[in-house]
Amino acid sequence: MAVLGERACWATRPLLPVVQTWELDARRWVRALRRSPVKVVFPSGQVVERKPGPGKQPRKAAAEATPREQRLKQSRQVPPSQTPSTWEESGLRYDKAFPGDKRLSSVMTVVKSRQFREKQGKILLEGRRLIADALKAGAVPKVFFFSRLEYIKELPIEKLKGVSLIKVKFEDIKDWSDLVTPQGIMGIFAKPDHVKMTYPETQLLHTLPILLICDNLRDPGNLGTILRSAAGAGCSKVLLTKGCVDAWEPKVLRAGMGAHFQVPIINNLDWEAVPNYLPNDTRVFVADNCGLYTQAQAQMSNKASDYGWVCDRRPLKFHKYEEEEENLESAANKGWLPELEVQSYDSDWTEAPAAVVIGGETSGVSLESLQLAESTGGGRLLIPIVPGVDSLNSAMAASILLFEGRRQLRVRAEHLSRDGSYH
């Protein structure tokens, strides 16, 4: 019986040992319940409280996060190209033009008029480079029209506060643009005041005692090119008398390539006011690019038309006096026309501060410019050209004279430096 009892007892035992589930590694329970409630209860009755790992925030805490913290958290989760920039965080807002919006067309219609620019004191700038140069120089923007938000984000944030920002279709900008390839951004600025502008430091370091006076320049492309040459040569100032094309006309701005914000420009001056903008002891020289034969003709004839002040041999045009050629010739015979010494353009004419007068190709220089040159002890600077050629382009003549003046000043400075080294 004892043997049978042992066999019966052995028969009731399982063939394989039973493994109790609570003997398994507790980590498996944790993995299964990691996304579940915070507390984990084991079959043994043990209670383990799990705390969120680093970087894990309870849902309730995330809901209670401040709006700024939520924006920062979202910025870490989106690709860098879509990351909210400081421009958006600065609180700037822009309007989106709706169908039939007339704001762009109404502004463009009037801002391209010289009368409006002079009356309202506003100008139009187009292109990212030109607008960036204007902002850097201290020009005050009023309205920006743009087709892509990226164009506005490229501009300094502090310069955009209080400015109207209007997003329009690129086709609308293209309709009003003067550029062959529009850049998708236009700006309406207050007309710059040369006194309040901040010009580049490198430009100020290389400024020379040479001024440029524009007289009867009416071609926008020529004036823009002349302004570029003036900035490149280091002119201290550019004066534009009445009768010249507006320096802030879009075509002049386009040809100037940013020169408007590198050299001071004083626009629409009466001749009586010109001396107020000249340094003391400034000598005024009038450009003469009509050729060598003009000098001989001037010496042999008393006729005003032979004096060579006008390259196409037409009578000199006055701002105040609309005289006929006969009256002008009789006036020349009476001796009241200015007598100016003619000298070659490469002679030394920069001993004292100098101002160069460039006349227009159609009307030439005015009587007032000749009188100013005579009163300051200046003269006529002759640029010799091949006989039979009427004249040089006004922009070309201005470039030759300005860079010749720069060369003379550089050579003089080198001589002074070399002489000083000997002592």
Backbone torsions as a table, in degrees:
resi	resn	phi	psi	omega
1	MET	NA	-37.7	179.5
2	ALA	-64.4	-36.7	179.7
3	VAL	-68.7	-41.5	178.2
4	LEU	-62.1	-39.1	179.5
5	GLY	-63.4	-39.1	178.9
6	GLU	-66.7	-39.1	179.5
7	ARG	-65.1	-41.3	179.3
8	ALA	-62.8	-40.8	179.7
9	CYS	-65.6	-36.6	-179.4
10	TRP	-70.1	-33.0	-178.3
11	ALA	-67.9	-29.6	-178.6
12	THR	-76.3	-12.1	179.4
13	ARG	-76.8	142.2	177.9
14	PRO	-70.5	153.0	-179.9
15	LEU	-68.8	-32.0	179.4
16	LEU	-119.3	142.1	179.8
17	PRO	-65.8	140.2	178.6
18	VAL	-84.2	126.6	179.1
19	VAL	-95.1	119.6	-179.8
20	GLN	-70.3	134.1	-176.5
21	THR	-63.6	-28.0	-178.1
22	TRP	-76.6	-6.5	176.4
23	GLU	-83.9	-8.6	178.3
24	LEU	-67.8	158.6	178.5
25	ASP	-57.4	130.5	-177.0
26	ALA	-64.5	-18.0	-178.3
27	ARG	-65.0	-29.3	177.3
28	ARG	-64.7	-36.5	176.4
29	TRP	-66.7	-37.4	-179.0
30	VAL	-66.3	-40.6	179.8
31	ARG	-63.2	-38.2	-178.0
32	ALA	-70.2	-29.9	-174.6
33	LEU	-109.4	12.8	-175.1
34	ARG	-64.8	-32.4	179.9
35	ARG	-90.2	1.4	-177.2
36	SER	-97.3	-166.6	-178.3
37	PRO	-53.3	163.4	-173.5
38	VAL	-68.5	-35.2	-176.6
39	LYS	-90.2	137.4	179.0
40	VAL	-116.6	124.6	-179.4
41	VAL	-109.5	119.3	178.9
42	PHE	-86.8	159.1	179.2
43	PRO	-58.4	-27.3	179.4
44	SER	-72.9	-6.8	-178.2
45	GLY	96.8	-6.1	179.8
46	GLN	-71.9	136.1	-179.8
47	VAL	-113.5	122.5	178.7
48	VAL	-117.1	127.5	179.4
49	GLU	-100.6	120.8	-178.6
50	ARG	-96.5	131.0	176.8
51	LYS	-96.3	148.1	179.6
52	PRO	-59.9	137.5	178.3
53	GLY	-69.8	175.5	179.5
54	PRO	-60.0	134.2	178.6
55	GLY	84.3	-5.2	179.9
56	LYS	-100.2	127.9	-178.2
57	GLN	-116.0	133.8	174.4
58	PRO	-59.5	152.6	-178.3
59	ARG	-61.6	-37.6	-178.9
60	LYS	-64.9	-42.0	-179.8
61	ALA	-64.7	-38.6	178.8
62	ALA	-64.2	-37.6	179.2
63	ALA	-67.0	-29.6	-177.6
64	GLU	-88.8	1.3	-179.9
65	ALA	-66.2	149.3	-179.9
66	THR	-69.9	156.9	178.1
67	PRO	-56.1	-37.2	179.6
68	ARG	-65.0	-42.3	178.9
69	GLU	-64.8	-37.9	178.5
70	GLN	-65.0	-40.5	178.4
71	ARG	-64.7	-40.8	178.5
72	LEU	-64.6	-38.2	179.2
73	LYS	-66.4	-41.0	178.8
74	GLN	-66.6	-34.7	-178.8
75	SER	-66.0	-25.3	178.4
76	ARG	-79.8	-17.7	-174.9
77	GLN	-96.1	-17.5	-177.5
78	VAL	-96.0	158.3	178.0
79	PRO	-60.9	154.9	-178.2
80	PRO	-56.9	-33.8	-178.1
81	SER	-66.6	-23.0	-179.1
82	GLN	-105.2	7.9	-177.7
83	THR	-67.2	129.0	177.4
84	PRO	-58.4	128.0	-176.8
85	SER	-88.0	174.0	177.3
86	THR	-64.7	-24.5	177.8
87	TRP	-59.9	-43.9	-179.8
88	GLU	-71.7	-37.1	-179.7
89	GLU	-70.5	-19.1	-179.4
90	SER	-74.6	-9.0	178.1
91	GLY	89.0	8.3	178.6
92	LEU	-70.8	144.9	-179.0
93	ARG	-130.8	153.9	177.2
94	TYR	-134.9	154.0	177.3
95	ASP	-96.6	150.5	177.1
96	LYS	-108.8	125.4	-178.5
97	ALA	-67.1	131.5	179.6
98	PHE	-91.4	163.5	178.9
99	PRO	-56.5	131.2	-178.2
100	GLY	83.7	7.8	179.3
101	ASP	-64.2	127.9	-174.9
102	LYS	-102.8	4.4	-173.9
103	ARG	-64.1	-43.4	-179.6
104	LEU	-66.6	-47.7	-177.0
105	SER	-65.8	-38.5	-179.4
106	SER	-66.9	-37.8	179.3
107	VAL	-71.3	-43.7	-178.2
108	MET	-64.6	-31.8	-178.1
109	THR	-63.6	-39.2	-174.3
110	VAL	-95.5	-30.1	-173.3
111	VAL	-73.2	-18.5	177.8
112	LYS	-85.4	1.7	177.7
113	SER	-95.1	131.5	179.3
114	ARG	-62.9	-37.0	179.8
115	GLN	-61.1	-41.4	178.7
116	PHE	-66.9	-43.0	-178.4
117	ARG	-60.4	-40.6	-179.3
118	GLU	-74.9	-33.3	-178.1
119	LYS	-79.0	-44.3	-177.4
120	GLN	-90.5	-15.7	-179.7
121	GLY	68.4	38.9	-179.4
122	LYS	-130.6	151.2	180.0
123	ILE	-133.5	164.2	179.1
124	LEU	-111.1	128.1	175.3
125	LEU	-120.4	138.2	-177.6
126	GLU	-131.7	136.6	178.8
127	GLY	106.7	142.6	-175.7
128	ARG	-66.4	-40.8	-178.2
129	ARG	-65.4	-47.2	-178.7
130	LEU	-64.6	-40.8	179.3
131	ILE	-66.3	-41.1	178.8
132	ALA	-63.4	-41.1	177.7
133	ASP	-64.2	-39.0	-180.0
134	ALA	-65.7	-43.7	179.2
135	LEU	-64.7	-39.3	179.8
136	LYS	-64.9	-33.6	-179.5
137	ALA	-81.3	-8.0	177.2
138	GLY	102.4	10.2	176.1
139	ALA	-65.8	145.5	-173.7
140	VAL	-99.2	115.1	179.0
141	PRO	-81.7	151.0	177.6
142	LYS	-116.2	-48.4	-177.3
143	VAL	-141.1	141.5	172.5
144	PHE	-122.8	130.6	170.3
145	PHE	-109.4	127.6	-176.0
146	PHE	-144.1	155.6	-179.2
147	SER	-102.3	-21.1	179.0
148	ARG	-134.4	137.9	-177.3
149	LEU	-63.5	-27.4	-179.0
150	GLU	-60.6	-31.3	-179.4
151	TYR	-66.1	-34.8	178.5
152	ILE	-76.2	-36.8	-179.1
153	LYS	-65.0	-21.8	178.2
154	GLU	-72.5	-18.6	-175.7
155	LEU	-86.6	154.2	178.6
156	PRO	-60.5	130.8	-176.1
157	ILE	-63.4	-40.3	-176.0
158	GLU	-65.8	-19.4	179.5
159	LYS	-85.8	-9.2	-174.0
160	LEU	-99.4	-5.5	-178.2
161	LYS	-69.1	128.5	-178.4
162	GLY	82.5	6.3	-179.3
163	VAL	-99.6	137.7	176.7
164	SER	-76.0	123.2	-179.4
165	LEU	-113.2	120.0	-175.0
166	ILE	-128.0	120.5	179.0
167	LYS	-90.6	125.1	-177.8
168	VAL	-128.4	171.2	177.2
169	LYS	-74.2	147.9	179.3
170	PHE	-61.7	-33.6	179.4
171	GLU	-61.7	-36.0	178.8
172	ASP	-66.7	-41.6	177.2
173	ILE	-65.1	-39.8	-179.2
174	LYS	-62.9	-35.1	179.7
175	ASP	-64.2	-32.6	-175.5
176	TRP	-103.3	-5.1	-175.6
177	SER	-77.0	146.8	173.7
178	ASP	-96.2	-3.1	-178.4
179	LEU	-87.0	149.7	176.3
180	VAL	-66.9	-40.9	176.3
181	THR	-121.7	90.7	-178.8
182	PRO	-57.6	146.5	-176.9
183	GLN	-99.7	1.9	172.8
184	GLY	84.3	14.0	177.5
185	ILE	-150.4	135.8	176.7
186	MET	-132.2	145.7	-179.2
187	GLY	-132.8	137.5	172.8
188	ILE	-100.6	120.6	-176.9
189	PHE	-118.2	155.0	167.6
190	ALA	-68.5	141.5	-178.4
191	LYS	-59.2	121.9	-174.2
192	PRO	-62.5	142.8	174.2
193	ASP	-105.4	120.6	-174.7
194	HIS	-60.9	-23.6	-180.0
195	VAL	-72.4	-33.5	-176.0
196	LYS	-94.6	-3.4	-177.1
197	MET	-77.7	153.4	175.7
198	THR	-113.7	104.1	-176.6
199	TYR	-87.3	156.1	-176.8
200	PRO	-55.9	141.6	-178.0
201	GLU	-62.9	-38.3	179.1
202	THR	-64.1	-34.4	178.3
203	GLN	-67.0	-40.9	-180.0
204	LEU	-66.6	-35.0	-179.5
205	LEU	-68.0	-27.2	-176.7
206	HIS	-106.0	16.7	179.6
207	THR	-70.2	137.1	-179.3
208	LEU	-111.0	158.4	177.6
209	PRO	-77.5	52.8	178.6
210	ILE	-129.2	130.5	176.4
211	LEU	-113.4	159.1	176.8
212	LEU	-122.3	130.6	176.7
213	ILE	-115.9	120.6	179.3
214	CYS	-96.9	124.4	-174.5
215	ASP	-124.1	115.3	178.0
216	ASN	63.1	29.0	175.7
217	LEU	-82.1	116.3	-173.1
218	ARG	-119.4	-3.4	179.1
219	ASP	-94.4	119.7	-177.2
220	PRO	-60.2	-40.2	-179.8
221	GLY	-64.8	-40.7	178.1
222	ASN	-63.6	-45.0	-178.7
223	LEU	-63.8	-43.0	178.1
224	GLY	-61.0	-40.8	178.0
225	THR	-66.2	-39.7	178.5
226	ILE	-62.9	-40.2	179.2
227	LEU	-64.8	-36.8	176.1
228	ARG	-63.6	-42.4	178.3
229	SER	-65.5	-39.0	178.9
230	ALA	-62.9	-42.4	177.8
231	ALA	-67.4	-39.3	-179.3
232	GLY	-69.5	-34.5	-179.7
233	ALA	-79.8	-18.2	-179.8
234	GLY	92.6	30.7	177.1
235	CYS	-59.7	142.6	179.2
236	SER	-80.3	-21.6	-175.6
237	LYS	-167.5	151.6	174.4
238	VAL	-125.8	124.9	179.9
239	LEU	-109.4	132.7	177.4
240	LEU	-117.6	122.0	-179.9
241	THR	-86.4	166.1	176.1
242	LYS	-62.0	138.6	-174.0
243	GLY	108.9	-17.8	176.7
244	CYS	-83.0	157.2	173.3
245	VAL	-64.9	150.9	-179.3
246	ASP	-64.1	127.3	-179.1
247	ALA	-64.7	-22.0	-176.6
248	TRP	-101.4	15.7	173.2
249	GLU	-67.9	143.2	-177.2
250	PRO	-53.1	-38.5	-179.5
251	LYS	-67.7	-37.1	177.6
252	VAL	-68.0	-41.6	178.3
253	LEU	-61.8	-40.3	-179.2
254	ARG	-67.1	-41.3	179.1
255	ALA	-72.9	-26.8	-179.3
256	GLY	-72.7	-23.0	175.7
257	MET	52.9	42.8	176.6
258	GLY	91.8	-2.0	-179.5
259	ALA	-64.5	-24.1	178.7
260	HIS	-59.8	-24.3	-177.0
261	PHE	-110.0	21.0	176.8
262	GLN	-123.4	-19.1	-179.8
263	VAL	-138.5	138.7	178.9
264	PRO	-63.3	134.3	179.8
265	ILE	-125.0	124.0	176.2
266	ILE	-112.1	120.3	-168.2
267	ASN	-105.2	151.4	167.2
268	ASN	59.1	53.4	-177.8
269	LEU	-95.6	143.2	166.3
270	ASP	-77.4	150.9	-178.9
271	TRP	-64.3	-28.6	177.4
272	GLU	-64.6	-26.2	-178.1
273	ALA	-90.5	-13.4	-176.4
274	VAL	-59.3	-44.9	-179.4
275	PRO	-58.6	-24.3	180.0
276	ASN	-67.7	-19.8	-178.6
277	TYR	-101.5	4.4	179.2
278	LEU	-99.5	137.9	174.8
279	PRO	-63.2	162.6	178.7
280	ASN	-61.3	144.9	177.1
281	ASP	65.4	22.9	177.6
282	THR	-76.2	134.0	175.7
283	ARG	-103.2	133.2	-177.0
284	VAL	-101.5	129.6	179.3
285	PHE	-120.9	138.8	-179.6
286	VAL	-102.5	129.7	-179.5
287	ALA	-71.4	134.2	176.4
288	ASP	-129.7	107.1	-177.9
289	ASN	-117.1	34.3	-175.1
290	CYS	-94.4	-4.8	175.9
291	GLY	108.7	165.6	-176.4
292	LEU	-68.0	-29.3	-177.0
293	TYR	-63.3	-24.1	-178.5
294	THR	-63.3	-39.9	-178.3
295	GLN	-63.8	-43.5	179.3
296	ALA	-65.9	-40.3	179.2
297	GLN	-63.4	-39.5	-179.3
298	ALA	-65.1	-33.1	-178.8
299	GLN	-77.3	-27.7	-175.8
300	MET	-92.3	-17.0	-173.6
301	SER	-129.6	149.8	175.4
302	ASN	-98.7	0.9	-178.4
303	LYS	-72.0	137.4	179.6
304	ALA	-63.3	-32.4	-178.0
305	SER	-70.4	-14.1	179.2
306	ASP	-97.7	3.8	-178.1
307	TYR	-77.9	-13.4	174.0
308	GLY	81.0	10.8	178.9
309	TRP	-73.1	-23.4	177.1
310	VAL	-118.3	122.8	-169.5
311	CYS	-71.1	-27.0	-179.1
312	ASP	-90.5	12.8	172.2
313	ARG	70.0	15.2	176.1
314	ARG	-87.3	161.1	-176.9
315	PRO	-64.2	151.5	-179.6
316	LEU	-63.8	138.1	-178.6
317	LYS	-98.4	133.6	178.9
318	PHE	-98.3	150.8	170.7
319	HIS	-81.7	-37.3	-175.7
320	LYS	-98.6	-29.3	-173.7
321	TYR	-120.0	119.6	176.7
322	GLU	-97.2	74.9	-176.1
323	GLU	-87.8	152.9	172.4
324	GLU	-82.1	165.0	-176.3
325	GLU	-62.6	-34.8	-179.3
326	GLU	-63.9	-42.9	179.5
327	ASN	-65.4	-36.7	-179.2
328	LEU	-66.3	-39.6	179.8
329	GLU	-68.5	-37.5	178.5
330	SER	-67.4	-34.5	177.1
331	ALA	-66.4	-37.6	178.3
332	ALA	-64.7	-38.4	179.3
333	ASN	-66.9	-28.3	178.7
334	LYS	-78.5	-10.9	173.9
335	GLY	87.0	16.9	-179.8
336	TRP	-97.1	-3.1	171.6
337	LEU	-73.8	142.2	-178.2
338	PRO	-60.2	137.4	175.0
339	GLU	-104.1	112.0	-175.8
340	LEU	-114.5	137.2	176.4
341	GLU	-71.0	135.0	178.5
342	VAL	-97.3	128.8	178.4
343	GLN	-137.8	153.8	-179.3
344	SER	-66.8	148.3	-176.9
345	TYR	-63.8	-24.0	-178.3
346	ASP	-96.1	7.1	171.6
347	SER	-76.1	164.5	-174.6
348	ASP	-77.7	104.8	179.6
349	TRP	-122.3	16.1	-177.3
350	THR	-115.4	22.6	178.6
351	GLU	-60.4	-40.2	177.5
352	ALA	-111.9	168.4	174.8
353	PRO	-52.1	134.3	-173.6
354	ALA	-124.3	148.5	173.6
355	ALA	-127.0	132.6	-177.5
356	VAL	-109.5	129.7	178.2
357	VAL	-100.4	125.4	176.7
358	ILE	-112.9	123.4	-179.8
359	GLY	-95.9	163.3	178.3
360	GLY	-74.6	159.1	-176.8
361	GLU	-75.6	-22.6	-177.8
362	THR	-89.8	-51.4	-174.2
363	SER	-98.2	-17.5	-177.0
364	GLY	73.8	-167.0	-179.6
365	VAL	-82.6	160.8	-177.7
366	SER	-94.3	163.7	176.5
367	LEU	-60.7	-36.9	-178.6
368	GLU	-61.1	-36.6	179.2
369	SER	-67.2	-38.0	178.1
370	LEU	-67.1	-39.4	177.9
371	GLN	-65.6	-38.9	178.6
372	LEU	-66.7	-39.6	177.9
373	ALA	-63.6	-41.0	179.7
374	GLU	-65.9	-41.0	-176.9
375	SER	-70.4	-21.5	-178.6
376	THR	-100.9	3.5	179.9
377	GLY	77.9	23.9	179.6
378	GLY	-87.8	-152.9	-178.9
379	GLY	-171.0	-163.0	179.1
380	ARG	-108.5	129.9	177.7
381	LEU	-97.7	115.4	-175.0
382	LEU	-94.0	125.4	173.9
383	ILE	-104.5	105.9	-176.3
384	PRO	-71.2	134.8	176.5
385	ILE	-132.2	169.3	-178.0
386	VAL	-64.0	133.2	178.1
387	PRO	-57.5	141.5	-178.7
388	GLY	99.7	-17.1	175.9
389	VAL	-90.5	128.3	-174.3
390	ASP	-59.1	-56.1	-175.8
391	SER	-171.5	173.2	172.5
392	LEU	-90.5	159.0	172.0
393	ASN	-62.3	143.3	-177.6
394	SER	-58.5	-42.6	179.6
395	ALA	-64.7	-38.2	178.5
396	MET	-67.1	-44.0	179.0
397	ALA	-61.3	-42.0	178.8
398	ALA	-62.4	-42.8	-179.6
399	SER	-62.8	-42.8	-179.9
400	ILE	-60.5	-47.2	-176.5
401	LEU	-69.1	-42.2	-177.3
402	LEU	-66.0	-43.1	-179.1
403	PHE	-76.8	-25.1	171.2
404	GLU	-67.1	-41.6	175.0
405	GLY	-61.5	-39.2	177.6
406	ARG	-64.5	-40.1	179.0
407	ARG	-63.2	-44.2	-179.4
408	GLN	-61.2	-43.1	179.5
409	LEU	-65.5	-37.9	179.2
410	ARG	-67.1	-42.7	179.8
411	VAL	-64.3	-40.8	179.3
412	ARG	-64.1	-41.3	178.5
413	ALA	-63.9	-37.3	178.1
414	GLU	-66.4	-39.9	178.3
415	HIS	-64.4	-43.6	179.2
416	LEU	-63.2	-40.2	178.8
417	SER	-66.0	-40.0	-180.0
418	ARG	-69.6	-40.2	178.1
419	ASP	-66.1	-37.3	179.4
420	GLY	-68.0	-29.3	-179.2
421	SER	-72.3	-18.4	-179.1
422	TYR	-77.9	-21.9	-175.4
423	HIS	-84.9	NA	NA
